[in-house]
Amino acid sequence: MKKLNSLLIFLSFSICIMAQEAHNYQLSMIKRFPVGSGTGEFKLDWADQGGYGPRCFVFDSSGRVYIANGHKKEMNEYGRNYQIKSIFPIDPLFAYTERFYLLNKKFTLSGNGNMSSMGMDGKIAVTVRSQKKDNARIDSYLSSGYCVIYGEGTLLSIPNPGPDPVENNKRNLNEGQTRALFAEPEKYGLVGLSLDEKNRLFLNRELVTRNYKTFFEYWSSENESETLIKNGDRFNYTPEFFYRKADPLYCGSDNNKNTYWASSNLIMVFGPDGFLKDMFIPENAMEKKKTSYAVHPSGDVYFLDYDKEGVYLYRVENVWDKQGRAFWHTTNATVTAPNVRLRKTPSLTGAEQGLLQTDERVAILETSKEQTTVGAMKAPWYKVKTKSGITAWAFGGFVEKDEE
């Protein structure tokens, strides 16, 4: 009966979508990066038809951008003003991959049944090979001592994972052993991470997935009581259509917890409730786009184009969540640790006012004159304002101010 209902919804949705078209949003060329052999310049290979240059890039939570300079086997880091900040060597696996993302201060790529993580020193820190012979993408979470993996219904974990996938597979903990870790999350560095009955991973009660099948199945079951179709100002359809039509790839998420998926040049934006907020095709993307899409924490969507004269950064401005975009641009710091306590006064004994989570954005209003030592860190306190409107003090060792 449930499958029949899903089919009826899908058929009605297919009729509905034919009468509605995706938006065609305009592009802005934001930056031209130089091509050449100099420091920080991109090396391109024009032996292939049409040329060959950078294939992927990613933004961090503070708006810095990292672009894989493949032919130099380097990673270029740029500040919020797109000026070069640092360059470091990277493993060829990341130099030529078509997409990666940042997770716990590490670059992580996942696809074709594999998962690899690379530190800021450019060396592979963790490599995992799926024991299934399929092309499943692996959803993973790296803690200080464990790698928890969920892919195609399989849950396992690896204690003290390393770069050798063969050695990692020898130490795999099975589903029962992995679930047992969550009985003492603090002991195993899994604070904030949880599992549901289907072994799907959640971080601070939010679904952690870069697999569209998992994403769709979770939200369709969560919203079944409300029906999958939600009426809005622009749209009246469900993610089920896209799941049946194609296999969208994860592009990233923004500071307002919207999730972005791409099927070819069609981009879908889903809100924190799992419902579609917008669907669009960047103007002239077919002619210009030569990399995967990357999502800025403000919600703007970017891609790269290049020719013999330069590498060009293009942007589609976020109009589907204008309040979320405005909030990001009016804040000036990012939280770097989970469960950071907000206090009424700048002191470890101050009354607690709430908690901040990793990558949460805040506005710094004031800095304390005195500094406090917490573990190996000595830092001042910041009086911050949160998205929910709370104004309180946070220890500065866990709050990173923006840099240009």
Secondary structure as a PSIPRED ss2 file (coil, helix, strand):
# PSIPRED VFORMAT (PSIPRED V4.0)

   1 M C   1.000  0.000  0.000
   2 K H   0.000  1.000  0.000
   3 K H   0.000  1.000  0.000
   4 L H   0.000  1.000  0.000
   5 N H   0.000  1.000  0.000
   6 S H   0.000  1.000  0.000
   7 L H   0.000  1.000  0.000
   8 L H   0.000  1.000  0.000
   9 I H   0.000  1.000  0.000
  10 F H   0.000  1.000  0.000
  11 L H   0.000  1.000  0.000
  12 S H   0.000  1.000  0.000
  13 F H   0.000  1.000  0.000
  14 S H   0.000  1.000  0.000
  15 I H   0.000  1.000  0.000
  16 C H   0.000  1.000  0.000
  17 I H   0.000  1.000  0.000
  18 M H   0.000  1.000  0.000
  19 A C   1.000  0.000  0.000
  20 Q C   1.000  0.000  0.000
  21 E C   1.000  0.000  0.000
  22 A C   1.000  0.000  0.000
  23 H E   0.000  0.000  1.000
  24 N C   1.000  0.000  0.000
  25 Y C   1.000  0.000  0.000
  26 Q C   1.000  0.000  0.000
  27 L C   1.000  0.000  0.000
  28 S E   0.000  0.000  1.000
  29 M E   0.000  0.000  1.000
  30 I E   0.000  0.000  1.000
  31 K E   0.000  0.000  1.000
  32 R E   0.000  0.000  1.000
  33 F E   0.000  0.000  1.000
  34 P C   1.000  0.000  0.000
  35 V E   0.000  0.000  1.000
  36 G C   1.000  0.000  0.000
  37 S C   1.000  0.000  0.000
  38 G C   1.000  0.000  0.000
  39 T C   1.000  0.000  0.000
  40 G C   1.000  0.000  0.000
  41 E C   1.000  0.000  0.000
  42 F E   0.000  0.000  1.000
  43 K C   1.000  0.000  0.000
  44 L C   1.000  0.000  0.000
  45 D E   0.000  0.000  1.000
  46 W C   1.000  0.000  0.000
  47 A C   1.000  0.000  0.000
  48 D C   1.000  0.000  0.000
  49 Q C   1.000  0.000  0.000
  50 G C   1.000  0.000  0.000
  51 G C   1.000  0.000  0.000
  52 Y E   0.000  0.000  1.000
  53 G C   1.000  0.000  0.000
  54 P C   1.000  0.000  0.000
  55 R C   1.000  0.000  0.000
  56 C C   1.000  0.000  0.000
  57 F E   0.000  0.000  1.000
  58 V E   0.000  0.000  1.000
  59 F E   0.000  0.000  1.000
  60 D C   1.000  0.000  0.000
  61 S C   1.000  0.000  0.000
  62 S C   1.000  0.000  0.000
  63 G C   1.000  0.000  0.000
  64 R C   1.000  0.000  0.000
  65 V E   0.000  0.000  1.000
  66 Y E   0.000  0.000  1.000
  67 I E   0.000  0.000  1.000
  68 A E   0.000  0.000  1.000
  69 N E   0.000  0.000  1.000
  70 G H   0.000  1.000  0.000
  71 H H   0.000  1.000  0.000
  72 K H   0.000  1.000  0.000
  73 K C   1.000  0.000  0.000
  74 E E   0.000  0.000  1.000
  75 M E   0.000  0.000  1.000
  76 N E   0.000  0.000  1.000
  77 E E   0.000  0.000  1.000
  78 Y E   0.000  0.000  1.000
  79 G C   1.000  0.000  0.000
  80 R C   1.000  0.000  0.000
  81 N C   1.000  0.000  0.000
  82 Y C   1.000  0.000  0.000
  83 Q C   1.000  0.000  0.000
  84 I E   0.000  0.000  1.000
  85 K E   0.000  0.000  1.000
  86 S E   0.000  0.000  1.000
  87 I E   0.000  0.000  1.000
  88 F E   0.000  0.000  1.000
  89 P E   0.000  0.000  1.000
  90 I C   1.000  0.000  0.000
  91 D C   1.000  0.000  0.000
  92 P H   0.000  1.000  0.000
  93 L H   0.000  1.000  0.000
  94 F H   0.000  1.000  0.000
  95 A H   0.000  1.000  0.000
  96 Y C   1.000  0.000  0.000
  97 T C   1.000  0.000  0.000
  98 E C   1.000  0.000  0.000
  99 R C   1.000  0.000  0.000
 100 F C   1.000  0.000  0.000
 101 Y E   0.000  0.000  1.000
 102 L E   0.000  0.000  1.000
 103 L E   0.000  0.000  1.000
 104 N C   1.000  0.000  0.000
 105 K C   1.000  0.000  0.000
 106 K E   0.000  0.000  1.000
 107 F E   0.000  0.000  1.000
 108 T E   0.000  0.000  1.000
 109 L E   0.000  0.000  1.000
 110 S E   0.000  0.000  1.000
 111 G E   0.000  0.000  1.000
 112 N C   1.000  0.000  0.000
 113 G C   1.000  0.000  0.000
 114 N E   0.000  0.000  1.000
 115 M E   0.000  0.000  1.000
 116 S E   0.000  0.000  1.000
 117 S E   0.000  0.000  1.000
 118 M E   0.000  0.000  1.000
 119 G C   1.000  0.000  0.000
 120 M C   1.000  0.000  0.000
 121 D C   1.000  0.000  0.000
 122 G C   1.000  0.000  0.000
 123 K C   1.000  0.000  0.000
 124 I E   0.000  0.000  1.000
 125 A E   0.000  0.000  1.000
 126 V E   0.000  0.000  1.000
 127 T E   0.000  0.000  1.000
 128 V E   0.000  0.000  1.000
 129 R E   0.000  0.000  1.000
 130 S C   1.000  0.000  0.000
 131 Q C   1.000  0.000  0.000
 132 K C   1.000  0.000  0.000
 133 K C   1.000  0.000  0.000
 134 D C   1.000  0.000  0.000
 135 N C   1.000  0.000  0.000
 136 A C   1.000  0.000  0.000
 137 R C   1.000  0.000  0.000
 138 I C   1.000  0.000  0.000
 139 D E   0.000  0.000  1.000
 140 S E   0.000  0.000  1.000
 141 Y E   0.000  0.000  1.000
 142 L E   0.000  0.000  1.000
 143 S C   1.000  0.000  0.000
 144 S C   1.000  0.000  0.000
 145 G C   1.000  0.000  0.000
 146 Y E   0.000  0.000  1.000
 147 C E   0.000  0.000  1.000
 148 V E   0.000  0.000  1.000
 149 I E   0.000  0.000  1.000
 150 Y E   0.000  0.000  1.000
 151 G E   0.000  0.000  1.000
 152 E C   1.000  0.000  0.000
 153 G C   1.000  0.000  0.000
 154 T E   0.000  0.000  1.000
 155 L E   0.000  0.000  1.000
 156 L E   0.000  0.000  1.000
 157 S E   0.000  0.000  1.000
 158 I E   0.000  0.000  1.000
 159 P E   0.000  0.000  1.000
 160 N C   1.000  0.000  0.000
 161 P C   1.000  0.000  0.000
 162 G C   1.000  0.000  0.000
 163 P C   1.000  0.000  0.000
 164 D C   1.000  0.000  0.000
 165 P H   0.000  1.000  0.000
 166 V H   0.000  1.000  0.000
 167 E H   0.000  1.000  0.000
 168 N H   0.000  1.000  0.000
 169 N H   0.000  1.000  0.000
 170 K H   0.000  1.000  0.000
 171 R C   1.000  0.000  0.000
 172 N C   1.000  0.000  0.000
 173 L E   0.000  0.000  1.000
 174 N C   1.000  0.000  0.000
 175 E H   0.000  1.000  0.000
 176 G H   0.000  1.000  0.000
 177 Q H   0.000  1.000  0.000
 178 T H   0.000  1.000  0.000
 179 R H   0.000  1.000  0.000
 180 A H   0.000  1.000  0.000
 181 L H   0.000  1.000  0.000
 182 F C   1.000  0.000  0.000
 183 A C   1.000  0.000  0.000
 184 E C   1.000  0.000  0.000
 185 P C   1.000  0.000  0.000
 186 E C   1.000  0.000  0.000
 187 K C   1.000  0.000  0.000
 188 Y C   1.000  0.000  0.000
 189 G C   1.000  0.000  0.000
 190 L C   1.000  0.000  0.000
 191 V C   1.000  0.000  0.000
 192 G C   1.000  0.000  0.000
 193 L E   0.000  0.000  1.000
 194 S E   0.000  0.000  1.000
 195 L E   0.000  0.000  1.000
 196 D C   1.000  0.000  0.000
 197 E C   1.000  0.000  0.000
 198 K C   1.000  0.000  0.000
 199 N C   1.000  0.000  0.000
 200 R C   1.000  0.000  0.000
 201 L E   0.000  0.000  1.000
 202 F E   0.000  0.000  1.000
 203 L E   0.000  0.000  1.000
 204 N C   1.000  0.000  0.000
 205 R C   1.000  0.000  0.000
 206 E E   0.000  0.000  1.000
 207 L E   0.000  0.000  1.000
 208 V C   1.000  0.000  0.000
 209 T C   1.000  0.000  0.000
 210 R C   1.000  0.000  0.000
 211 N C   1.000  0.000  0.000
 212 Y H   0.000  1.000  0.000
 213 K H   0.000  1.000  0.000
 214 T H   0.000  1.000  0.000
 215 F H   0.000  1.000  0.000
 216 F H   0.000  1.000  0.000
 217 E H   0.000  1.000  0.000
 218 Y H   0.000  1.000  0.000
 219 W H   0.000  1.000  0.000
 220 S H   0.000  1.000  0.000
 221 S H   0.000  1.000  0.000
 222 E H   0.000  1.000  0.000
 223 N C   1.000  0.000  0.000
 224 E H   0.000  1.000  0.000
 225 S H   0.000  1.000  0.000
 226 E H   0.000  1.000  0.000
 227 T C   1.000  0.000  0.000
 228 L C   1.000  0.000  0.000
 229 I C   1.000  0.000  0.000
 230 K C   1.000  0.000  0.000
 231 N C   1.000  0.000  0.000
 232 G C   1.000  0.000  0.000
 233 D C   1.000  0.000  0.000
 234 R C   1.000  0.000  0.000
 235 F C   1.000  0.000  0.000
 236 N C   1.000  0.000  0.000
 237 Y C   1.000  0.000  0.000
 238 T C   1.000  0.000  0.000
 239 P C   1.000  0.000  0.000
 240 E H   0.000  1.000  0.000
 241 F H   0.000  1.000  0.000
 242 F H   0.000  1.000  0.000
 243 Y H   0.000  1.000  0.000
 244 R H   0.000  1.000  0.000
 245 K H   0.000  1.000  0.000
 246 A C   1.000  0.000  0.000
 247 D C   1.000  0.000  0.000
 248 P C   1.000  0.000  0.000
 249 L E   0.000  0.000  1.000
 250 Y E   0.000  0.000  1.000
 251 C E   0.000  0.000  1.000
 252 G E   0.000  0.000  1.000
 253 S E   0.000  0.000  1.000
 254 D C   1.000  0.000  0.000
 255 N C   1.000  0.000  0.000
 256 N C   1.000  0.000  0.000
 257 K C   1.000  0.000  0.000
 258 N C   1.000  0.000  0.000
 259 T E   0.000  0.000  1.000
 260 Y E   0.000  0.000  1.000
 261 W E   0.000  0.000  1.000
 262 A E   0.000  0.000  1.000
 263 S E   0.000  0.000  1.000
 264 S C   1.000  0.000  0.000
 265 N C   1.000  0.000  0.000
 266 L E   0.000  0.000  1.000
 267 I E   0.000  0.000  1.000
 268 M E   0.000  0.000  1.000
 269 V E   0.000  0.000  1.000
 270 F E   0.000  0.000  1.000
 271 G C   1.000  0.000  0.000
 272 P C   1.000  0.000  0.000
 273 D C   1.000  0.000  0.000
 274 G C   1.000  0.000  0.000
 275 F C   1.000  0.000  0.000
 276 L E   0.000  0.000  1.000
 277 K E   0.000  0.000  1.000
 278 D E   0.000  0.000  1.000
 279 M E   0.000  0.000  1.000
 280 F E   0.000  0.000  1.000
 281 I C   1.000  0.000  0.000
 282 P C   1.000  0.000  0.000
 283 E C   1.000  0.000  0.000
 284 N C   1.000  0.000  0.000
 285 A H   0.000  1.000  0.000
 286 M H   0.000  1.000  0.000
 287 E H   0.000  1.000  0.000
 288 K H   0.000  1.000  0.000
 289 K C   1.000  0.000  0.000
 290 K C   1.000  0.000  0.000
 291 T C   1.000  0.000  0.000
 292 S C   1.000  0.000  0.000
 293 Y C   1.000  0.000  0.000
 294 A E   0.000  0.000  1.000
 295 V E   0.000  0.000  1.000
 296 H C   1.000  0.000  0.000
 297 P C   1.000  0.000  0.000
 298 S C   1.000  0.000  0.000
 299 G C   1.000  0.000  0.000
 300 D C   1.000  0.000  0.000
 301 V E   0.000  0.000  1.000
 302 Y E   0.000  0.000  1.000
 303 F E   0.000  0.000  1.000
 304 L E   0.000  0.000  1.000
 305 D E   0.000  0.000  1.000
 306 Y E   0.000  0.000  1.000
 307 D E   0.000  0.000  1.000
 308 K C   1.000  0.000  0.000
 309 E C   1.000  0.000  0.000
 310 G E   0.000  0.000  1.000
 311 V E   0.000  0.000  1.000
 312 Y E   0.000  0.000  1.000
 313 L E   0.000  0.000  1.000
 314 Y E   0.000  0.000  1.000
 315 R E   0.000  0.000  1.000
 316 V E   0.000  0.000  1.000
 317 E C   1.000  0.000  0.000
 318 N C   1.000  0.000  0.000
 319 V C   1.000  0.000  0.000
 320 W C   1.000  0.000  0.000
 321 D C   1.000  0.000  0.000
 322 K H   0.000  1.000  0.000
 323 Q H   0.000  1.000  0.000
 324 G H   0.000  1.000  0.000
 325 R H   0.000  1.000  0.000
 326 A H   0.000  1.000  0.000
 327 F H   0.000  1.000  0.000
 328 W H   0.000  1.000  0.000
 329 H H   0.000  1.000  0.000
 330 T C   1.000  0.000  0.000
 331 T C   1.000  0.000  0.000
 332 N C   1.000  0.000  0.000
 333 A E   0.000  0.000  1.000
 334 T E   0.000  0.000  1.000
 335 V E   0.000  0.000  1.000
 336 T C   1.000  0.000  0.000
 337 A C   1.000  0.000  0.000
 338 P C   1.000  0.000  0.000
 339 N C   1.000  0.000  0.000
 340 V E   0.000  0.000  1.000
 341 R E   0.000  0.000  1.000
 342 L E   0.000  0.000  1.000
 343 R E   0.000  0.000  1.000
 344 K C   1.000  0.000  0.000
 345 T C   1.000  0.000  0.000
 346 P C   1.000  0.000  0.000
 347 S C   1.000  0.000  0.000
 348 L C   1.000  0.000  0.000
 349 T C   1.000  0.000  0.000
 350 G C   1.000  0.000  0.000
 351 A C   1.000  0.000  0.000
 352 E E   0.000  0.000  1.000
 353 Q E   0.000  0.000  1.000
 354 G E   0.000  0.000  1.000
 355 L E   0.000  0.000  1.000
 356 L E   0.000  0.000  1.000
 357 Q C   1.000  0.000  0.000
 358 T C   1.000  0.000  0.000
 359 D C   1.000  0.000  0.000
 360 E C   1.000  0.000  0.000
 361 R E   0.000  0.000  1.000
 362 V E   0.000  0.000  1.000
 363 A E   0.000  0.000  1.000
 364 I E   0.000  0.000  1.000
 365 L E   0.000  0.000  1.000
 366 E E   0.000  0.000  1.000
 367 T E   0.000  0.000  1.000
 368 S E   0.000  0.000  1.000
 369 K E   0.000  0.000  1.000
 370 E E   0.000  0.000  1.000
 371 Q E   0.000  0.000  1.000
 372 T E   0.000  0.000  1.000
 373 T E   0.000  0.000  1.000
 374 V E   0.000  0.000  1.000
 375 G C   1.000  0.000  0.000
 376 A C   1.000  0.000  0.000
 377 M E   0.000  0.000  1.000
 378 K E   0.000  0.000  1.000
 379 A E   0.000  0.000  1.000
 380 P E   0.000  0.000  1.000
 381 W E   0.000  0.000  1.000
 382 Y E   0.000  0.000  1.000
 383 K E   0.000  0.000  1.000
 384 V E   0.000  0.000  1.000
 385 K E   0.000  0.000  1.000
 386 T C   1.000  0.000  0.000
 387 K C   1.000  0.000  0.000
 388 S C   1.000  0.000  0.000
 389 G C   1.000  0.000  0.000
 390 I C   1.000  0.000  0.000
 391 T E   0.000  0.000  1.000
 392 A E   0.000  0.000  1.000
 393 W E   0.000  0.000  1.000
 394 A E   0.000  0.000  1.000
 395 F E   0.000  0.000  1.000
 396 G H   0.000  1.000  0.000
 397 G H   0.000  1.000  0.000
 398 F H   0.000  1.000  0.000
 399 V E   0.000  0.000  1.000
 400 E E   0.000  0.000  1.000
 401 K E   0.000  0.000  1.000
 402 D C   1.000  0.000  0.000
 403 E C   1.000  0.000  0.000
 404 E C   1.000  0.000  0.000
